């Protein structure tokens, strides 16, 4: 990704600032949101933390100005969201933020996957907590704005069944081998001493994706694995050891744990999914109204503020290129989530 900046005349800078923001931004500020001043120092510190990780550096490439706009937009979003939520008397607790974090992590391969994706997007571990808290606050604002929309029980039940893989998951481990005799011998060994399972998987399993993890496949829902394998882990209780044959060979399976979220417990997430289009539209409108009230102003060094898109438009003399986007909460998706 490349960018070729050119020098702008003082007159052009002033014109851009007036056109975009209704007046010049305060000296030393990257942007102002109402009476809140986002300083260039604050922005630079956030950018520097985000670019410490090599994956972020690779993702951003030479487009540092584009990354600066993304980080600045994140700061502006935070200020607008906080104001909009306060006006609607909406707030979140630490528990709400932790629940949002768990939900996002479940969509990207767990806590490790969340941290990896955040670092790649230029969100440091230090700043991830605030990002996730903003996700929770945006969810709460969406809940408030859609509180009067009715979703009947039948629609919730259908959505629950369509997304059952998200609400009923089993953690299992396996040792994949070619011969049934070896599988039966290993089954006897792990039943006699379950603590040996990981070591035996590392020694014998032909599945390169799991053997280094002691055969552990993590928590998976229905529709992801081979049907025979899936039936074995869902039809046996945690603590069980079984052997099954699939197209890949013979599996010595350990059923480790099962997590089931009831329909009642899943109602909030299901409702959010069903109303996602309305929620997004209402939150966007409320954010636009709040941004207009606050009179967002952006330093023309970084671009101009687009109220409709709630985004920063690059300076007209720069060549734009794709840039990474901040981590956001994925919507609940129906159906299988993997091969």
Secondary structure by P-SEA (a helix, b strand, c coil): cbbbbbbbcaaaaaaaaaaccccccccccccccccccccaaaaaaaaaaaaccaaaaaaaccaaaaaaaaaaaaaaaaaaaaaaaaaacccccaaaaaaaaaaaaaacccaaaaaaaaaaacccccaaaaaaaaaaaaaaaaaaaaccccccaaaaaaaaaaaccccbbbbbbbbbbccaaaaaaaaaaaaacccaaaaaaaccccccccccccccccccccccccaaaaaaaaacccccccccccccccccccccbbbbbccccaaaaaaaaaaaaaaaaaaaaaaaaaaaaaccccccccbbbbcccccccccccccccbbbbcccccccccccccc
